[in-house]
Amino acid sequence: MPRCRHVTEIYKRKYSVGESKGLICCDDLASIDAAIEQLRVARGQLDAFIRKFPEFKVTFEPWSWENKAQVPPVAQRMIEATTEFGVGPMAAVAGALIDEVYERIHGEWISNFVMENGGEILVRAARPMTIGLYAGKSSLGSKAGFVIPPDDVAISGIASSSATIGHAISFGNADVVTIFCKNATIADAAATAICNMTQAVDETASIHQALEGAKQYKSITGVFAARGKQVGMAGRLPKMIKLTGNEQDLLDFVV
């Protein structure tokens, strides 16, 4: 799954707020502090909402709520994004928290901001940023990366889902499905939905399912899918590069 690669002259800080863990890269230290504080606020609002409505956390179906005034902004982001893709709201939680934080803290003084939360990423930068891809059991392993061009909002939201990496529930078979789109919330929801589609036993057929599934949604700019020795891409993706080094080194530098 993709994580933010360290870039010189940009400050970076790991964070852990409740169940949210990741990395922020930014050219302004005060903005990193502000981002972590706003993450605490947004996370607190979401946790309070879940305590009141616990089914929000466990449903695999889209969630609807008539009175939006009762729903915190981050939960509303999750609801809107996952409804489009027919999955439960928690499928977009990591991405929604990123987008909520960025909306609360961004300003003219921030030229480069990258936030990773559990493998989901938002890149809003005036310089190229390299994102490392961890493809698990796929033959790619940790050797692939993507270079996100400056100010390319259409592919600034990056998220992955996997049937073989991590503890998240997936109904598909892909080692990794990575989505590129305009924000992290949509990417997160889309990655879950498209990975769920990769149910074919045959590796090539399951990759085809991912690519064809992604074509159904205008909100998806590009999709990358890998399973075993098979790889597929569709739509517009950033430049793909080969990363060097052993897996442990790569995991060290991307987190």
NUPA-489651 format. One record per residue (C-alpha): residue in one letter; residue number from 1; y, z, x. Coordinates in steps of 0.02 Angstrom, whole numbers, padded with zeros to 5 digits, always signed. Example, Ala and Ser with C-alpha at 12.3 -4.5 7.8 and 13.67 -1.06 7.14 Angstrom:
// NUPA-489651
<r aa="a" i="1" yy="-00225" zz="+00390" xx="+00615"/>
<r aa="s" i="2" yy="-00053" zz="+00357" xx="+00684"/>
This chain:
// NUPA-489651
<r aa="m" i="1" yy="+00000" zz="+00000" xx="+00000"/>
<r aa="p" i="2" yy="+00175" zz="-00034" xx="+00063"/>
<r aa="r" i="3" yy="+00280" zz="+00098" xx="+00148"/>
<r aa="c" i="4" yy="+00450" zz="+00092" xx="+00230"/>
<r aa="r" i="5" yy="+00448" zz="+00046" xx="+00415"/>
<r aa="h" i="6" yy="+00563" zz="+00141" xx="+00532"/>
<r aa="v" i="7" yy="+00719" zz="+00042" xx="+00579"/>
<r aa="t" i="8" yy="+00832" zz="+00091" xx="+00724"/>
<r aa="e" i="9" yy="+01010" zz="+00148" xx="+00688"/>
<r aa="i" i="10" yy="+00960" zz="+00201" xx="+00514"/>
<r aa="y" i="11" yy="+00924" zz="+00384" xx="+00478"/>
<r aa="k" i="12" yy="+00758" zz="+00426" xx="+00399"/>
<r aa="r" i="13" yy="+00691" zz="+00584" xx="+00320"/>
<r aa="k" i="14" yy="+00527" zz="+00632" xx="+00241"/>
<r aa="y" i="15" yy="+00538" zz="+00732" xx="+00081"/>
<r aa="s" i="16" yy="+00425" zz="+00828" xx="-00037"/>
<r aa="v" i="17" yy="+00489" zz="+00874" xx="-00209"/>
<r aa="g" i="18" yy="+00354" zz="+00932" xx="-00329"/>
<r aa="e" i="19" yy="+00226" zz="+00792" xx="-00342"/>
<r aa="s" i="20" yy="+00348" zz="+00668" xx="-00263"/>
<r aa="k" i="21" yy="+00324" zz="+00636" xx="-00077"/>
<r aa="g" i="22" yy="+00391" zz="+00497" xx="+00030"/>
<r aa="l" i="23" yy="+00528" zz="+00436" xx="+00145"/>
<r aa="i" i="24" yy="+00712" zz="+00391" xx="+00130"/>
<r aa="c" i="25" yy="+00795" zz="+00273" xx="+00255"/>
<r aa="c" i="26" yy="+00985" zz="+00263" xx="+00246"/>
<r aa="d" i="27" yy="+01137" zz="+00235" xx="+00357"/>
<r aa="d" i="28" yy="+01223" zz="+00390" xx="+00286"/>
<r aa="l" i="29" yy="+01151" zz="+00565" xx="+00309"/>
<r aa="a" i="30" yy="+01250" zz="+00639" xx="+00166"/>
<r aa="s" i="31" yy="+01175" zz="+00508" xx="+00050"/>
<r aa="i" i="32" yy="+01000" zz="+00561" xx="+00101"/>
<r aa="d" i="33" yy="+01044" zz="+00741" xx="+00056"/>
<r aa="a" i="34" yy="+01116" zz="+00681" xx="-00110"/>
<r aa="a" i="35" yy="+00962" zz="+00576" xx="-00146"/>
<r aa="i" i="36" yy="+00843" zz="+00722" xx="-00120"/>
<r aa="e" i="37" yy="+00951" zz="+00834" xx="-00230"/>
<r aa="q" i="38" yy="+00956" zz="+00704" xx="-00369"/>
<r aa="l" i="39" yy="+00768" zz="+00684" xx="-00353"/>
<r aa="r" i="40" yy="+00750" zz="+00870" xx="-00385"/>
<r aa="v" i="41" yy="+00860" zz="+00855" xx="-00539"/>
<r aa="a" i="42" yy="+00769" zz="+00703" xx="-00609"/>
<r aa="r" i="43" yy="+00599" zz="+00776" xx="-00569"/>
<r aa="g" i="44" yy="+00648" zz="+00939" xx="-00655"/>
<r aa="q" i="45" yy="+00704" zz="+00846" xx="-00811"/>
<r aa="l" i="46" yy="+00543" zz="+00747" xx="-00816"/>
<r aa="d" i="47" yy="+00433" zz="+00900" xx="-00790"/>
<r aa="a" i="48" yy="+00524" zz="+00992" xx="-00930"/>
<r aa="f" i="49" yy="+00496" zz="+00843" xx="-01047"/>
<r aa="i" i="50" yy="+00311" zz="+00838" xx="-01003"/>
<r aa="r" i="51" yy="+00293" zz="+01024" xx="-01037"/>
<r aa="k" i="52" yy="+00364" zz="+00993" xx="-01210"/>
<r aa="f" i="53" yy="+00263" zz="+00835" xx="-01240"/>
<r aa="p" i="54" yy="+00106" zz="+00847" xx="-01130"/>
<r aa="e" i="55" yy="+00029" zz="+00690" xx="-01206"/>
<r aa="f" i="56" yy="+00164" zz="+00590" xx="-01115"/>
<r aa="k" i="57" yy="+00074" zz="+00626" xx="-00951"/>
<r aa="v" i="58" yy="-00103" zz="+00581" xx="-01004"/>
<r aa="t" i="59" yy="-00091" zz="+00432" xx="-01120"/>
<r aa="f" i="60" yy="-00145" zz="+00260" xx="-01059"/>
<r aa="e" i="61" yy="-00050" zz="+00178" xx="-01202"/>
<r aa="p" i="62" yy="+00136" zz="+00135" xx="-01211"/>
<r aa="w" i="63" yy="+00243" zz="+00277" xx="-01276"/>
<r aa="s" i="64" yy="+00378" zz="+00257" xx="-01408"/>
<r aa="w" i="65" yy="+00512" zz="+00380" xx="-01456"/>
<r aa="e" i="66" yy="+00640" zz="+00351" xx="-01592"/>
<r aa="n" i="67" yy="+00771" zz="+00477" xx="-01534"/>
<r aa="k" i="68" yy="+00819" zz="+00423" xx="-01358"/>
<r aa="a" i="69" yy="+00941" zz="+00568" xx="-01345"/>
<r aa="q" i="70" yy="+00791" zz="+00684" xx="-01328"/>
<r aa="v" i="71" yy="+00718" zz="+00585" xx="-01183"/>
<r aa="p" i="72" yy="+00783" zz="+00610" xx="-01004"/>
<r aa="p" i="73" yy="+00842" zz="+00451" xx="-00918"/>
<r aa="v" i="74" yy="+00697" zz="+00442" xx="-00797"/>
<r aa="a" i="75" yy="+00570" zz="+00455" xx="-00939"/>
<r aa="q" i="76" yy="+00663" zz="+00320" xx="-01035"/>
<r aa="r" i="77" yy="+00648" zz="+00205" xx="-00884"/>
<r aa="m" i="78" yy="+00462" zz="+00237" xx="-00881"/>
<r aa="i" i="79" yy="+00445" zz="+00203" xx="-01067"/>
<r aa="e" i="80" yy="+00541" zz="+00039" xx="-01063"/>
<r aa="a" i="81" yy="+00451" zz="-00032" xx="-00911"/>
<r aa="t" i="82" yy="+00274" zz="+00015" xx="-00962"/>
<r aa="t" i="83" yy="+00295" zz="-00045" xx="-01141"/>
<r aa="e" i="84" yy="+00317" zz="-00223" xx="-01074"/>
<r aa="f" i="85" yy="+00152" zz="-00212" xx="-00980"/>
<r aa="g" i="86" yy="+00049" zz="-00115" xx="-01107"/>
<r aa="v" i="87" yy="+00012" zz="+00036" xx="-00997"/>
<r aa="g" i="88" yy="+00049" zz="+00222" xx="-01010"/>
<r aa="p" i="89" yy="+00219" zz="+00288" xx="-00953"/>
<r aa="m" i="90" yy="+00154" zz="+00381" xx="-00800"/>
<r aa="a" i="91" yy="+00106" zz="+00212" xx="-00726"/>
<r aa="a" i="92" yy="+00291" zz="+00194" xx="-00680"/>
<r aa="v" i="93" yy="+00335" zz="+00373" xx="-00632"/>
<r aa="a" i="94" yy="+00356" zz="+00349" xx="-00445"/>
<r aa="g" i="95" yy="+00460" zz="+00192" xx="-00462"/>
<r aa="a" i="96" yy="+00567" zz="+00264" xx="-00602"/>
<r aa="l" i="97" yy="+00613" zz="+00415" xx="-00498"/>
<r aa="i" i="98" yy="+00668" zz="+00301" xx="-00356"/>
<r aa="d" i="99" yy="+00777" zz="+00194" xx="-00470"/>
<r aa="e" i="100" yy="+00851" zz="+00347" xx="-00553"/>
<r aa="v" i="101" yy="+00898" zz="+00423" xx="-00386"/>
<r aa="y" i="102" yy="+00975" zz="+00262" xx="-00322"/>
<r aa="e" i="103" yy="+01079" zz="+00238" xx="-00479"/>
<r aa="r" i="104" yy="+01147" zz="+00415" xx="-00463"/>
<r aa="i" i="105" yy="+01197" zz="+00407" xx="-00280"/>
<r aa="h" i="106" yy="+01234" zz="+00227" xx="-00231"/>
<r aa="g" i="107" yy="+01410" zz="+00176" xx="-00186"/>
<r aa="e" i="108" yy="+01514" zz="+00067" xx="-00072"/>
<r aa="w" i="109" yy="+01481" zz="+00184" xx="+00075"/>
<r aa="i" i="110" yy="+01294" zz="+00146" xx="+00072"/>
<r aa="s" i="111" yy="+01252" zz="-00020" xx="+00153"/>
<r aa="n" i="112" yy="+01068" zz="+00012" xx="+00185"/>
<r aa="f" i="113" yy="+00956" zz="+00117" xx="+00073"/>
<r aa="v" i="114" yy="+00767" zz="+00116" xx="+00065"/>
<r aa="m" i="115" yy="+00669" zz="+00245" xx="-00032"/>
<r aa="e" i="116" yy="+00480" zz="+00260" xx="-00037"/>
<r aa="n" i="117" yy="+00392" zz="+00373" xx="-00161"/>
<r aa="g" i="118" yy="+00203" zz="+00378" xx="-00157"/>
<r aa="g" i="119" yy="+00195" zz="+00201" xx="-00088"/>
<r aa="e" i="120" yy="+00319" zz="+00124" xx="-00211"/>
<r aa="i" i="121" yy="+00482" zz="+00062" xx="-00135"/>
<r aa="l" i="122" yy="+00660" zz="+00010" xx="-00173"/>
<r aa="v" i="123" yy="+00751" zz="-00089" xx="-00037"/>
<r aa="r" i="124" yy="+00939" zz="-00110" xx="-00056"/>
<r aa="a" i="125" yy="+00998" zz="-00161" xx="+00116"/>
<r aa="a" i="126" yy="+01122" zz="-00272" xx="+00206"/>
<r aa="r" i="127" yy="+00996" zz="-00306" xx="+00345"/>
<r aa="p" i="128" yy="+00814" zz="-00363" xx="+00347"/>
<r aa="m" i="129" yy="+00687" zz="-00225" xx="+00317"/>
<r aa="t" i="130" yy="+00503" zz="-00235" xx="+00362"/>
<r aa="i" i="131" yy="+00378" zz="-00159" xx="+00241"/>
<r aa="g" i="132" yy="+00201" zz="-00125" xx="+00302"/>
<r aa="l" i="133" yy="+00057" zz="-00161" xx="+00185"/>
<r aa="y" i="134" yy="-00100" zz="-00053" xx="+00183"/>
<r aa="a" i="135" yy="-00236" zz="-00153" xx="+00096"/>
<r aa="g" i="136" yy="-00376" zz="-00025" xx="+00108"/>
<r aa="k" i="137" yy="-00551" zz="-00101" xx="+00113"/>
<r aa="s" i="138" yy="-00481" zz="-00277" xx="+00116"/>
<r aa="s" i="139" yy="-00502" zz="-00372" xx="+00280"/>
<r aa="l" i="140" yy="-00314" zz="-00361" xx="+00300"/>
<r aa="g" i="141" yy="-00321" zz="-00172" xx="+00326"/>
<r aa="s" i="142" yy="-00150" zz="-00119" xx="+00395"/>
<r aa="k" i="143" yy="-00109" zz="-00280" xx="+00486"/>
<r aa="a" i="144" yy="+00008" zz="-00364" xx="+00362"/>
<r aa="g" i="145" yy="+00192" zz="-00336" xx="+00327"/>
<r aa="f" i="146" yy="+00334" zz="-00413" xx="+00228"/>
<r aa="v" i="147" yy="+00513" zz="-00441" xx="+00286"/>
<r aa="i" i="148" yy="+00634" zz="-00407" xx="+00143"/>
<r aa="p" i="149" yy="+00792" zz="-00513" xx="+00166"/>
<r aa="p" i="150" yy="+00965" zz="-00435" xx="+00153"/>
<r aa="d" i="151" yy="+01032" zz="-00410" xx="-00024"/>
<r aa="d" i="152" yy="+00886" zz="-00497" xx="-00109"/>
<r aa="v" i="153" yy="+00881" zz="-00394" xx="-00268"/>
<r aa="a" i="154" yy="+00747" zz="-00502" xx="-00352"/>
<r aa="i" i="155" yy="+00616" zz="-00438" xx="-00229"/>
<r aa="s" i="156" yy="+00693" zz="-00267" xx="-00192"/>
<r aa="g" i="157" yy="+00571" zz="-00170" xx="-00301"/>
<r aa="i" i="158" yy="+00399" zz="-00160" xx="-00221"/>
<r aa="a" i="159" yy="+00245" zz="-00071" xx="-00288"/>
<r aa="s" i="160" yy="+00057" zz="-00077" xx="-00267"/>
<r aa="s" i="161" yy="-00097" zz="-00027" xx="-00363"/>
<r aa="s" i="162" yy="-00275" zz="-00017" xx="-00299"/>
<r aa="a" i="163" yy="-00450" zz="+00014" xx="-00361"/>
<r aa="t" i="164" yy="-00507" zz="+00073" xx="-00188"/>
<r aa="i" i="165" yy="-00359" zz="+00170" xx="-00116"/>
<r aa="g" i="166" yy="-00297" zz="+00340" xx="-00173"/>
<r aa="h" i="167" yy="-00334" zz="+00443" xx="-00328"/>
<r aa="a" i="168" yy="-00240" zz="+00345" xx="-00462"/>
<r aa="i" i="169" yy="-00347" zz="+00276" xx="-00602"/>
<r aa="s" i="170" yy="-00371" zz="+00087" xx="-00602"/>
<r aa="f" i="171" yy="-00479" zz="-00017" xx="-00718"/>
<r aa="g" i="172" yy="-00485" zz="-00164" xx="-00598"/>
<r aa="n" i="173" yy="-00574" zz="-00207" xx="-00436"/>
<r aa="a" i="174" yy="-00437" zz="-00265" xx="-00317"/>
<r aa="d" i="175" yy="-00412" zz="-00177" xx="-00151"/>
<r aa="v" i="176" yy="-00226" zz="-00200" xx="-00176"/>
<r aa="v" i="177" yy="-00106" zz="-00286" xx="-00294"/>
<r aa="t" i="178" yy="+00074" zz="-00284" xx="-00234"/>
<r aa="i" i="179" yy="+00217" zz="-00333" xx="-00349"/>
<r aa="f" i="180" yy="+00393" zz="-00387" xx="-00302"/>
<r aa="c" i="181" yy="+00532" zz="-00382" xx="-00431"/>
<r aa="k" i="182" yy="+00710" zz="-00322" xx="-00463"/>
<r aa="n" i="183" yy="+00676" zz="-00135" xx="-00465"/>
<r aa="a" i="184" yy="+00543" zz="-00007" xx="-00423"/>
<r aa="t" i="185" yy="+00509" zz="+00047" xx="-00604"/>
<r aa="i" i="186" yy="+00457" zz="-00126" xx="-00662"/>
<r aa="a" i="187" yy="+00360" zz="-00156" xx="-00502"/>
<r aa="d" i="188" yy="+00264" zz="+00006" xx="-00525"/>
<r aa="a" i="189" yy="+00216" zz="-00031" xx="-00706"/>
<r aa="a" i="190" yy="+00173" zz="-00211" xx="-00665"/>
<r aa="a" i="191" yy="+00064" zz="-00167" xx="-00517"/>
<r aa="t" i="192" yy="-00042" zz="-00052" xx="-00625"/>
<r aa="a" i="193" yy="-00060" zz="-00180" xx="-00764"/>
<r aa="i" i="194" yy="-00101" zz="-00327" xx="-00650"/>
<r aa="c" i="195" yy="-00226" zz="-00228" xx="-00546"/>
<r aa="n" i="196" yy="-00311" zz="-00176" xx="-00709"/>
<r aa="m" i="197" yy="-00340" zz="-00360" xx="-00745"/>
<r aa="t" i="198" yy="-00446" zz="-00387" xx="-00588"/>
<r aa="q" i="199" yy="-00610" zz="-00346" xx="-00675"/>
<r aa="a" i="200" yy="-00717" zz="-00492" xx="-00619"/>
<r aa="v" i="201" yy="-00865" zz="-00448" xx="-00507"/>
<r aa="d" i="202" yy="-00833" zz="-00600" xx="-00397"/>
<r aa="e" i="203" yy="-00694" zz="-00571" xx="-00270"/>
<r aa="t" i="204" yy="-00613" zz="-00742" xx="-00289"/>
<r aa="a" i="205" yy="-00617" zz="-00733" xx="-00478"/>
<r aa="s" i="206" yy="-00535" zz="-00561" xx="-00479"/>
<r aa="i" i="207" yy="-00393" zz="-00622" xx="-00368"/>
<r aa="h" i="208" yy="-00369" zz="-00769" xx="-00486"/>
<r aa="q" i="209" yy="-00357" zz="-00645" xx="-00631"/>
<r aa="a" i="210" yy="-00214" zz="-00555" xx="-00542"/>
<r aa="l" i="211" yy="-00116" zz="-00713" xx="-00506"/>
<r aa="e" i="212" yy="-00136" zz="-00784" xx="-00680"/>
<r aa="g" i="213" yy="-00096" zz="-00616" xx="-00758"/>
<r aa="a" i="214" yy="+00066" zz="-00600" xx="-00661"/>
<r aa="k" i="215" yy="+00123" zz="-00772" xx="-00719"/>
<r aa="q" i="216" yy="+00134" zz="-00704" xx="-00897"/>
<r aa="y" i="217" yy="+00284" zz="-00594" xx="-00854"/>
<r aa="k" i="218" yy="+00457" zz="-00662" xx="-00813"/>
<r aa="s" i="219" yy="+00506" zz="-00492" xx="-00741"/>
<r aa="i" i="220" yy="+00383" zz="-00517" xx="-00596"/>
<r aa="t" i="221" yy="+00459" zz="-00615" xx="-00451"/>
<r aa="g" i="222" yy="+00303" zz="-00620" xx="-00343"/>
<r aa="v" i="223" yy="+00127" zz="-00550" xx="-00329"/>
<r aa="f" i="224" yy="+00009" zz="-00524" xx="-00182"/>
<r aa="a" i="225" yy="-00173" zz="-00478" xx="-00211"/>
<r aa="a" i="226" yy="-00317" zz="-00442" xx="-00092"/>
<r aa="r" i="227" yy="-00500" zz="-00397" xx="-00113"/>
<r aa="g" i="228" yy="-00627" zz="-00401" xx="+00026"/>
<r aa="k" i="229" yy="-00597" zz="-00563" xx="+00122"/>
<r aa="q" i="230" yy="-00501" zz="-00645" xx="-00019"/>
<r aa="v" i="231" yy="-00311" zz="-00652" xx="-00031"/>
<r aa="g" i="232" yy="-00197" zz="-00732" xx="-00160"/>
<r aa="m" i="233" yy="-00010" zz="-00751" xx="-00186"/>
<r aa="a" i="234" yy="+00098" zz="-00819" xx="-00327"/>
<r aa="g" i="235" yy="+00284" zz="-00831" xx="-00365"/>
<r aa="r" i="236" yy="+00417" zz="-00795" xx="-00235"/>
<r aa="l" i="237" yy="+00370" zz="-00671" xx="-00099"/>
<r aa="p" i="238" yy="+00462" zz="-00616" xx="+00058"/>
<r aa="k" i="239" yy="+00407" zz="-00682" xx="+00228"/>
<r aa="m" i="240" yy="+00239" zz="-00612" xx="+00278"/>
<r aa="i" i="241" yy="+00208" zz="-00558" xx="+00457"/>
<r aa="k" i="242" yy="+00064" zz="-00490" xx="+00561"/>
<r aa="l" i="243" yy="+00083" zz="-00311" xx="+00620"/>
<r aa="t" i="244" yy="+00005" zz="-00252" xx="+00782"/>
<r aa="g" i="245" yy="-00069" zz="-00086" xx="+00836"/>
<r aa="n" i="246" yy="-00213" zz="+00018" xx="+00775"/>
<r aa="e" i="247" yy="-00217" zz="+00085" xx="+00598"/>
<r aa="q" i="248" yy="-00170" zz="+00263" xx="+00642"/>
<r aa="d" i="249" yy="-00016" zz="+00205" xx="+00739"/>
<r aa="l" i="250" yy="+00037" zz="+00095" xx="+00594"/>
<r aa="l" i="251" yy="+00017" zz="+00236" xx="+00470"/>
<r aa="d" i="252" yy="+00120" zz="+00348" xx="+00583"/>
<r aa="f" i="253" yy="+00265" zz="+00229" xx="+00598"/>
<r aa="v" i="254" yy="+00272" zz="+00177" xx="+00416"/>
<r aa="v" i="255" yy="+00283" zz="+00354" xx="+00350"/>
